[in-house]
Amino acid sequence: MKRAARSSVPAGRKSAAVPVKRAGGAVDQVVITHPERVVFAAIGATKGDVAAYYRAVAPWMLPGLRDRPLSLLRCPDGAGGACFFQKHAGTRLGAHVRSIRLRDSSGLQQYLCVDDAQGLLELVQMNTLEFHPWGCHARTTASADRVVFDLDPHAGVAWPDIAAAASIVRDHLAALGLGAFLRTSGGKGLHVVVPLRPAVPWLRARRFAKSVADALAVAHPARFVATAGEDKRVGRIFIDWLRNSRGATSVASYSLRARADAGIAMPLAWNRLAALPGANAFTLANAAAHVRARRSDPWRDIDSIEQTLPRL
């Protein structure tokens, strides 16, 4: 495997300022401490490499994070060490990381939110590897503006069958009058994402997601299962519809995954699916170069499409 590009930090330095361009040409400096620390041991990638990657993809990643409550997967000892999820804002936030006051099952809580590249990199400095936004904006948390179907295959399912399954889900949604977007999960599966404008109440979104999963499991019983459980999906793909409720999250587009190969949740055009060699085709080693080389953003229209859920 090609090694991730090294950060340009001289040996022995314990911190590095990562420049972040601002409007008008000014530059802010986000200090990344211990950029030489290895985060992904299998490919020798460092904290500096992680920061350089997130800086490179920030223009495309931020629209999916901005003004959304976040959960973070933080890994102070690297991807192979102990990692933990954080969703509530602590007392030590970066200057560009803000908190949003929301009510959850525990009462009023302060949730994390970022709006710019400085905030993104400040969270990377806090050893964040994965970013998981809510399927709604902070100002409208009672309604979902995205429905996510996570195609989670059993270990025995071949890649061509996983790719074909995503196309089946897309076609089913199209028959319901809905356009959908595609991304790799950063692991072994794919995500099919349905944007909603106007947004819909969470209960309606959840019922819709379940109805789609159930319908596909009935229509294609040898391919899909709509019920969680390892024993139930042997040889099949679990259509995980359970992420579609208030407070639930799904991994952000362009987010790293805290796995040995440093996989990336990469947005794709549907017409690129057939040529994709596998769900793990994009990693820290090649993702930034892929984004720079592609001709257009396959998700450029996701926030402008006007569609809402049909009545089933």
C-alpha positions as CSV (number, residue, x, y, z in Angstrom):
1,M,0.0,0.0,0.0
2,K,1.2,3.5,-0.8
3,R,2.2,5.3,2.3
4,A,0.3,8.5,3.2
5,A,2.1,11.7,2.4
6,R,4.3,12.8,5.3
7,S,3.7,16.2,6.9
8,S,6.5,18.7,6.4
9,V,7.5,18.8,10.0
10,P,11.3,18.7,10.7
11,A,12.4,15.8,12.9
12,G,12.3,16.6,16.6
13,R,9.6,19.3,16.5
14,K,6.7,18.7,18.9
15,S,4.2,21.1,17.2
16,A,3.4,22.6,13.9
17,A,1.2,25.4,12.8
18,V,-1.2,24.2,10.1
19,P,-2.1,27.2,7.9
20,V,-5.8,27.6,7.1
21,K,-6.7,30.1,4.4
22,R,-9.4,32.6,5.1
23,A,-11.4,34.9,2.9
24,G,-9.3,37.8,1.6
25,G,-6.1,35.8,1.7
26,A,-5.4,36.0,5.4
27,V,-4.1,32.9,7.2
28,D,-4.9,31.6,10.6
29,Q,-2.5,29.2,12.3
30,V,-3.9,26.1,14.1
31,V,-1.2,24.5,16.2
32,I,-1.0,20.7,15.8
33,T,1.0,19.3,18.7
34,H,3.1,16.2,18.3
35,P,2.5,16.0,14.5
36,E,5.1,13.2,14.3
37,R,3.0,10.8,16.5
38,V,2.0,7.7,14.5
39,V,-1.8,7.4,14.4
40,F,-2.3,4.6,11.9
41,A,0.5,2.2,12.5
42,A,-0.2,-0.2,9.6
43,I,0.6,2.6,7.1
44,G,2.8,4.8,9.2
45,A,0.5,7.8,9.0
46,T,1.0,10.5,11.6
47,K,-1.2,13.1,13.4
48,G,0.4,15.6,11.0
49,D,-0.8,13.6,8.0
50,V,-4.3,13.5,9.5
51,A,-4.3,17.2,9.9
52,A,-3.0,17.8,6.4
53,Y,-5.7,15.5,5.0
54,Y,-8.5,17.3,6.8
55,R,-7.2,20.7,5.7
56,A,-7.1,19.5,2.1
57,V,-10.7,18.3,2.0
58,A,-12.2,20.9,4.3
59,P,-13.9,22.9,1.5
60,W,-15.9,19.8,0.5
61,M,-16.4,18.3,4.0
62,L,-17.6,21.4,5.8
63,P,-21.0,21.7,4.0
64,G,-22.0,18.4,5.6
65,L,-20.8,19.5,9.1
66,R,-21.7,23.2,9.3
67,D,-24.4,24.0,11.8
68,R,-25.1,20.4,12.6
69,P,-24.6,18.8,16.1
70,L,-21.6,16.5,16.1
71,S,-20.4,13.4,17.7
72,L,-16.6,12.8,17.5
73,L,-14.5,9.7,17.8
74,R,-11.4,10.7,19.5
75,C,-8.3,8.5,19.6
76,P,-5.5,9.9,21.9
77,D,-3.4,6.8,21.4
78,G,-4.0,6.4,17.7
79,A,-6.5,4.3,15.8
80,G,-5.2,1.1,17.4
81,G,-5.6,2.4,20.9
82,A,-8.5,3.2,23.1
83,C,-11.0,5.5,21.4
84,F,-14.1,7.2,22.7
85,F,-17.1,9.1,21.4
86,Q,-17.8,12.6,22.5
87,K,-20.9,14.5,21.8
88,H,-21.2,17.0,24.6
89,A,-19.0,20.1,24.6
90,G,-16.4,20.2,27.4
91,T,-14.9,23.2,29.1
92,R,-11.8,23.3,26.8
93,L,-13.0,24.2,23.3
94,G,-10.9,25.7,20.6
95,A,-11.6,29.2,19.6
96,H,-13.5,28.1,16.5
97,V,-15.4,25.2,18.0
98,R,-18.8,26.3,19.3
99,S,-21.4,24.6,21.5
100,I,-25.1,24.3,20.8
101,R,-27.6,24.0,23.6
102,L,-30.0,21.1,22.9
103,R,-32.4,19.0,24.9
104,D,-31.9,15.3,24.9
105,S,-33.0,12.4,27.2
106,S,-30.7,13.7,29.9
107,G,-32.0,17.3,29.8
108,L,-30.4,20.4,28.3
109,Q,-26.9,19.7,27.0
110,Q,-24.2,21.5,25.1
111,Y,-23.4,19.8,21.8
112,L,-20.4,20.4,19.6
113,C,-20.5,22.2,16.3
114,V,-17.9,23.5,13.8
115,D,-18.5,25.9,10.9
116,D,-15.0,26.5,9.4
117,A,-11.7,24.9,8.7
118,Q,-10.2,26.3,11.8
119,G,-12.7,24.6,14.0
120,L,-12.3,21.3,12.1
121,L,-8.5,21.4,12.7
122,E,-8.9,22.3,16.3
123,L,-10.9,19.1,16.7
124,V,-8.2,17.2,14.9
125,Q,-5.7,18.7,17.4
126,M,-7.9,17.1,20.1
127,N,-7.1,13.7,18.4
128,T,-10.5,13.5,16.6
129,L,-10.4,10.9,13.8
130,E,-14.1,10.5,12.9
131,F,-16.8,13.1,12.5
132,H,-20.5,12.0,12.9
133,P,-23.1,14.8,12.3
134,W,-26.8,14.6,13.1
135,G,-29.2,14.3,10.1
136,C,-30.5,17.8,10.8
137,H,-29.4,21.3,11.4
138,A,-29.0,22.8,14.9
139,R,-31.8,25.3,14.3
140,T,-34.3,22.6,13.3
141,T,-33.5,19.5,15.4
142,A,-37.2,18.4,15.4
143,S,-37.0,17.5,11.7
144,A,-34.7,15.3,9.5
145,D,-33.2,16.8,6.4
146,R,-31.4,13.6,5.4
147,V,-32.3,9.9,5.5
148,V,-29.4,7.5,5.5
149,F,-29.4,3.8,4.5
150,D,-26.2,2.1,5.6
151,L,-25.6,-1.1,3.6
152,D,-23.7,-3.3,6.0
153,P,-22.7,-6.6,4.4
154,H,-21.9,-9.8,6.0
155,A,-18.2,-10.8,5.7
156,G,-19.1,-13.4,3.0
157,V,-20.8,-11.0,0.6
158,A,-18.7,-10.2,-2.5
159,W,-18.1,-6.6,-3.5
160,P,-20.0,-6.8,-6.9
161,D,-23.1,-7.9,-4.8
162,I,-22.6,-4.9,-2.5
163,A,-22.4,-2.5,-5.4
164,A,-25.5,-4.1,-7.1
165,A,-27.4,-3.7,-3.8
166,A,-26.7,0.0,-3.7
167,S,-28.1,0.4,-7.2
168,I,-31.2,-1.6,-6.2
169,V,-31.8,0.8,-3.3
170,R,-31.3,3.8,-5.5
171,D,-33.8,2.5,-8.1
172,H,-36.4,1.7,-5.4
173,L,-36.1,5.3,-4.1
174,A,-36.3,6.7,-7.6
175,A,-39.6,4.8,-8.1
176,L,-40.8,6.7,-5.0
177,G,-39.8,10.0,-6.6
178,L,-36.6,10.5,-4.5
179,G,-33.1,11.2,-5.7
180,A,-30.3,9.7,-3.6
181,F,-26.5,10.2,-3.2
182,L,-23.8,7.6,-2.7
183,R,-20.7,7.3,-0.6
184,T,-18.4,4.6,0.7
185,S,-18.7,4.1,4.4
186,G,-15.0,4.0,5.0
187,G,-15.4,0.3,5.9
188,K,-16.8,-2.6,3.9
189,G,-20.2,-1.1,3.0
190,L,-21.9,1.8,1.2
191,H,-24.2,4.6,2.3
192,V,-27.2,5.8,0.3
193,V,-28.3,9.2,1.4
194,V,-31.6,11.0,0.7
195,P,-31.7,14.7,1.1
196,L,-35.0,16.3,2.2
197,R,-36.1,19.9,1.5
198,P,-38.4,20.6,3.2
199,A,-37.3,18.5,6.2
200,V,-39.8,16.1,7.9
201,P,-40.5,15.1,11.5
202,W,-38.1,12.5,12.8
203,L,-40.9,9.9,13.4
204,R,-42.0,10.1,9.8
205,A,-38.4,9.8,8.5
206,R,-37.8,6.7,10.7
207,R,-41.0,5.1,9.6
208,F,-40.1,5.7,6.0
209,A,-36.6,4.3,6.3
210,K,-38.0,1.2,8.0
211,S,-40.6,0.7,5.3
212,V,-38.0,0.9,2.5
213,A,-35.7,-1.6,4.3
214,D,-38.6,-3.9,4.9
215,A,-39.9,-3.7,1.3
216,L,-36.4,-4.4,-0.1
217,A,-35.9,-7.4,2.3
218,V,-39.2,-8.8,1.1
219,A,-38.5,-8.2,-2.6
220,H,-34.9,-9.5,-2.4
221,P,-34.8,-12.0,0.5
222,A,-31.6,-13.6,-0.7
223,R,-29.8,-10.2,-0.8
224,F,-31.2,-8.0,2.0
225,V,-32.2,-8.3,5.6
226,A,-33.9,-5.4,7.5
227,T,-33.3,-6.8,11.0
228,A,-30.1,-6.2,13.0
229,G,-28.1,-9.2,14.2
230,E,-25.1,-11.0,12.9
231,D,-26.9,-14.3,12.7
232,K,-29.7,-12.9,10.6
233,R,-27.5,-11.4,7.9
234,V,-25.2,-14.4,7.0
235,G,-24.6,-14.1,3.3
236,R,-26.7,-11.0,3.0
237,I,-26.6,-7.2,3.5
238,F,-28.3,-5.5,6.5
239,I,-30.0,-2.3,5.4
240,D,-29.3,-0.3,8.5
241,W,-32.2,2.2,8.7
242,L,-31.8,2.7,12.5
243,R,-29.7,5.9,12.2
244,N,-32.8,7.9,11.3
245,S,-33.9,9.3,14.6
246,R,-33.2,12.5,16.5
247,G,-29.8,12.4,18.1
248,A,-28.6,9.5,15.9
249,T,-25.6,10.1,13.7
250,S,-24.0,8.8,10.5
251,V,-20.3,9.3,9.5
252,A,-19.6,12.5,7.6
253,S,-18.6,12.5,4.0
254,Y,-14.7,12.7,3.8
255,S,-14.3,11.5,7.4
256,L,-11.5,9.1,8.3
257,R,-12.4,5.9,10.0
258,A,-10.4,4.7,13.0
259,R,-9.4,1.4,11.4
260,A,-6.1,-0.1,10.4
261,D,-6.3,1.0,6.8
262,A,-7.4,4.5,7.5
263,G,-10.5,4.2,5.3
264,I,-12.4,7.3,4.1
265,A,-16.2,7.9,3.7
266,M,-15.9,9.1,0.2
267,P,-18.8,10.7,-1.9
268,L,-19.2,9.1,-5.3
269,A,-21.1,9.7,-8.5
270,W,-23.4,6.8,-9.3
271,N,-21.8,6.2,-12.6
272,R,-18.4,5.6,-10.8
273,L,-19.8,2.7,-8.8
274,A,-19.2,0.0,-11.4
275,A,-15.6,0.9,-11.7
276,L,-14.9,1.0,-8.0
277,P,-12.7,-1.9,-7.0
278,G,-14.2,-2.2,-3.5
279,A,-15.7,-0.2,-0.6
280,N,-12.3,0.3,0.9
281,A,-10.8,1.9,-2.3
282,F,-10.3,5.3,-0.5
283,T,-7.9,5.7,2.3
284,L,-5.7,8.4,3.9
285,A,-3.0,7.4,1.4
286,N,-5.0,8.4,-1.7
287,A,-8.2,10.3,-0.8
288,A,-6.9,13.8,-1.0
289,A,-5.3,13.2,-4.4
290,H,-8.6,11.7,-5.6
291,V,-10.6,14.7,-4.5
292,R,-8.1,17.1,-6.2
293,A,-8.2,15.1,-9.5
294,R,-11.9,14.6,-9.9
295,R,-13.7,16.8,-12.4
296,S,-16.6,17.8,-10.2
297,D,-18.1,17.3,-6.7
298,P,-20.6,14.4,-7.0
299,W,-22.6,15.8,-4.1
300,R,-22.6,19.4,-5.2
301,D,-26.4,19.5,-5.5
302,I,-27.3,17.7,-2.3
303,D,-28.3,20.8,-0.4
304,S,-30.3,22.4,-3.2
305,I,-32.5,19.5,-4.3
306,E,-36.1,20.1,-3.3
307,Q,-37.9,16.8,-2.4
308,T,-39.7,15.3,0.5
309,L,-41.0,12.0,1.6
310,P,-44.0,10.4,-0.1
311,R,-46.9,9.3,1.9
312,L,-46.7,5.5,2.1
